[in-house]
Amino acid sequence: MTSIAERRKFILDSIFKDGFVKVADLADALQVTQTTIRKDLTHLENEGLLYRAYGSAMPTSAQVMDISLNTKKRINFKKKLKIGQKAVEMLQENDSIILGAGSTLEVMAEILKPKGRLNVVTPAVNISMSLGDMSGVTVMQLGGILYGNSLCVIGSEAKSMLTNLQCSKLFFGMDGIDPESGAFCATVEEAELLSYMAHISDQVIALADSSKIGKKGFSRICPITDIDILITDSGIPDDARKALEGKGVKLIVV
């Protein structure tokens, strides 16, 4: 018998894979009642992870929603791990970088291996905790108002600490990225902070699994033309690939 977490992960994986699932098919596959599946779908819809229709469910592809970091981390974890591994490979010896907040960045921090001495600036408290006692890493934790869903600090205090800094790379995640409109997150404050981080970085590197491509959100972080590199997985649609490359974004597909 599968656990509740395993069952809900199977549901989400099926939706992102097929784009549409039926309650009856899920019940058969998981060998549970349709009532159990409906309860799972209600929970996942309340978390902003899917839309329910009569007897079926589909992904929240049109508009991203603000959901908890722990929930985000469970979605497409294997893809996020591969993306994080590729991002770590881009670190140089004695580098100085910015790591934004988010589930993919948290995965990257957990597997990070510095080359020489690495300086890391981050607004994310969980990332600071992951790297704080790592040999060879100096962490600068930005201050400000803590936003609980992303464990990211926001506000003028965080931005003021960046004023005299210059970093080689900004690695950042997002809730959605649209080839025409840009990269998005759920809050204005986080978008403003990331935009300023891009301004003080020599290279802007976006980390996003393919389920986020084509989605938009409430607040735009930056236009596509501000992104130098996008690391994503092989699920990226061909039309999105062509559109992004046409905007000058270098794609790294893992």
N, C-alpha and C positions, 0 to 999 in steps of 0.2 A: 504494500500500500504506500502510495506517495504521500509526502507531507504537504501541508498547505503551501509552504514556500515553494516546494518543487512543482506542485500543481500549477501555481500561478506563474512561475517561470516558464513552464511548458506552454501555457496559454499565450503569454507575451511573445515567446519565441515563434509560436505558430502564426501569430498576427503579423509580426514583422517579416516573417518569411513569405507568407501567402497573401498578406494584405487584407484578409477577410476570413473569419472563422464562423462556423455554426455551432450553436449550443449542443445540438444532438451529436455532432461529430466529436466534439471535445469530450462529452460524457462517455461516448464509446471508447475513445482512445485512452482515457484515464480510468475507465471502469468505475465511474461514480455516477450519481443521479444528476439529472438536468437541473434539479433544484440546487445542488451543491455548486454546479458550474455557474448558475445565475448569481449566487451569492459571491463567488469569486469575481465575476465580471462587475458586479456592483462595487465591490471593494476597489478593484483596479480602475474603474471609471472615476470613483471618488478621489483617487490618487492622481488623476489626470493622465492616465497611461493609455486609455482607449475610449472610443465612443461606442455606446450600445445602441443597437437597433433591434427590431423585433426578431428574436430567435438567432441573433448573430452579434458580432462585434467587429470593429475595424480600428486601425491605428489613428491617433490624433495627428494626422499629417498636415492639416491645414494651418493649425495654430499651436505653437508650443505653450505649455502651461508650467507654472511654478510648482515643482514637486520636491520632496525632500532628497538630500544628497544620498542617503542610504538606499532609497528606492532607485534613484538614477544609477547608482553603482552596480546594481544587480542586472540592469538591462544591458544586453550585449556585452557582458563582461569579457569574454574571450577576445572579441574584436578590440575592446578598449586596451586589453593587455598587449596585443600586438602593436597597436598604435603607440602606446606608451614606450614599448621597447624600441621602436624606431626613433622616437623622439630622443630617448636617452643616448642613442648612437650619435646624435648630432652635437652633443656637448664637446667642447674643446678643452684643452688643458688650461687650467687656471682661468676658467670662464666666470663671467658674471651674468646671471640670467634673472628673469622674472617668471614666476610660475603663478598663473591665475588660479581661481577657484574652480571647483567642479569635480565630478566623478572620474573623468579620464585623467585629469591632472593629479588626482589623489593616487590613482594607479601608477602613474609615471613616477611620483615621488617615492612610492613604496619599493620600486625596483631600481631606483637611481644609484649609479655608481660614479663618484666623482673622478675626474682625471686631474691630478694635482690638487690645487686648492680651488674649491667652487664656492662662489658667493651666490646666494639665493635670496631674492626679495619676493615676498608673497603677502597677499592680504588674507590668505586662508589659514586659519588656526590649526586645522587638522594636518595640513601639509607641514607647518612649522613643527608640530609634534612628531611627525614621521621623520623629519630630517634633523631635529634639534640635537640629538646625541650621535649623529653619524660622523665618523671620522673623516676629516677633509672637507667638511661643509660648514660654512658660516651662514647663518640664517638671519635675515632682517625681517622681522614681523612688523607689518604696518599696523598702526593703531586706528581706532575709530569705533563706530557703532557696529556691533556684531549682528549680522543678518543670519538668523538661525537655520534657514533652509539650506544655505550653501556653506555655512560656517565661514563666511567671508566678511571682513570688515569693510565698511563703506563710510563715505562722508569726507568732509574737507580735511580732517586730520590725516587720513590715509593719503590723500593727494599731496598734502604739504610735505610729507616725508619723502616724496619722490622728486621734489623740485631740483635738487642738485645731483641727481643720479643719472648715469648713462650706462645702459646694459647692452650686451651683444645680441640678446635674443629675448623675445617675449613668447612664451608658450601659453596659449590660452584655449579654453574650451568654450562652448556655447550651447544654447538650447536649440538653435536652428541656424541654417545657413542657406541663403537663396542666391543663385548665381546673378540675379539681376539686382536684388535689394540689399544684400550684405549679410553680415553676421548679427545674430540677435540673442538677447537674454531676457529674463523676465522682469528685471527692475531697472529703472532709470539710473539709480545711483551706481549700480555695478557696471552698467554700460559706460557711464562717464569715466569711471576709474580705469576701466580697461582701455578706453580710447586714449587716455593720457599716458598709460603704460606703453601703448604702441608708439606714441610720440617720442618717448625717451629710449626707444630700442632700435638697434641697427637693423634687426630682422624680426618680422612678425610671423609667427608660426601657429597656425590653427590646428587643433586636434579635434576631429569629429568623426564618429562612426557614421556609416552611410544612411542610417535611419533618420539622421538630422538634416540631410540634404534636401532642399526643397521646402523646408519649414520656415515660417516666420514667427516672430514673437512681438512682445509689447514694445521693447526698446532696442534700437539698433546700436550695436557696438561700433561698427565701422562699415564703410562700403567695401565691396570685394576688392577693389583696386588697392586698398591698404594692406591686403594680406599677401605676403611673399610666398608662403608655402602652406599647403593643406595636406595633412596626413590623414588618410581615411582608409577604409577597407574596400575589398573588391566588389561590394554590393552597390557601389556608386553607379547610377544610371549613365549610359553613354551620352545622352543629351546634356546632362549636368556636367560631365567630364569635359565635353567640348566647349560648353559655355564658360566654365571656370578658366580653362586654359586660354580661351579667347580673351579673357580679361587680364591675362598676364600672370595668373596664379600657377605656381609649380605644384603639380600633384605628385604625392608619394603614396602609392597604393600598396597596402600590406595584405 
